[in-house]
Amino acid sequence: MFKEDFPIFDDQLIYLDSAASSQKPKPVLDTMLSFYTHQYSNVHRGTCALASRATQMYEDARQTVADFISADKKEIIFTKGATEAINLVASGYAQTLKTGDEVLVCISEHHANFVPWQQACLKSGATFKVFGILPDGTWDMDDFNKKLTTKTKLVAIAGMSNVLGVLNPVKEIINFAHKNGVKVLVDSAQSICHSAIDVKKMDCDYLAFSGHKIYGPTGIGVLYAKKEVLEQLPPYQFGGDMIDIVSVEKTTFAQLPARLEAGTPPIAEAIGLSSALDYVQQIGWDKVQAHGKCVFTHLIQQLKEMKDIQFLGNPDLKSGLVSFNINGIHPNDLSMILSKQNVCVRVGHHCAMPLHQFFNLSASIRVSLGLYNNEQDVDTFVVALKKAIGFFK
Ligand code: PMP
């Protein structure tokens, strides 16, 4: 249905790795090429018309991002990805956390929302705590309630795990955390392309995502934070653009968002991301979700019929992506044979080693869908998977 919008696809390629990174639609490619060809300049510095225009486009992109998640423009910081957005917040916490404070994350977090907190706690002497999941892949809310204490300073959780594919009840955690005076960071790297996000309704304190997982370019990500929370974050990097006055004696810093965007920003990438968000908006969330649900349901139905399949979590609770193993066959071997049939899936720990340790696994196969996938892709994949399994059994 939407495949024709994505020039990479020919008759052969079956791309089932959108959770790692999505392919790019023509409007995004055209926008970026046109910017570099006709409109390119650095931003915020020059007085020439070209620089003013590029600055306007970069700042318009910030507005588009803000509108997309119902935030205020002043609450949007451009980063190079979700990882950098989370590190920006974690480096601030590393400076303010004290011995006795606690940070709470889930065992299913991507390393990007696990390691920065572990390191911030190591540096500051705070305690790094982890709440569990149930075997079906949902959060263990009893464990969460037990582990959130009066010492907790921050909860960092994903809207959707990149392995389990469960859309998590973040609002429930946010409400409970806020009742206890605890701030919450939501890693929306996966959930951003599955449903509309309204940060005001969600009431998260911080939210992070990457452009490349929602049909935008690499090298651009977003940190949203409530204005009063952003004001508290110390500069993450120092240099051009983020200063007010510099002298030999001292430096004062610029207002937000510049204070947290040192150096030349990813200009074309921000403009490309804005075009990707426009693309999704123009299709509309209703259609995006209906299409996604239809193809994913077809995928799960087919997989459930397969012998020797072992899902990570309950397949009926997932959307958009599914991870599994076939008993007795290493996922690397399967993926190699799938690749020979032009089918791209992902194998490994998917940057979620603690989660794989919970399931007593070292690796799994992940199939993840994008707007461009259709039922025919699923059928081709299933035939290819059966062929690959047949090779070993
Ligand atoms: N969180 C989750 C849930 C992810 O899936 C990913 C990317 N796989 C990240 C964070 C990190 O995103 P990036 O590598 O684009 O910074």
Residues whose N, C-alpha, C, O or C-beta is under 5 A from the ligand:
A	BS01	PMP	A19 G81 A82 T83 E84 H110 A112 A158 M160 N162 D187 A189 Q190 S210
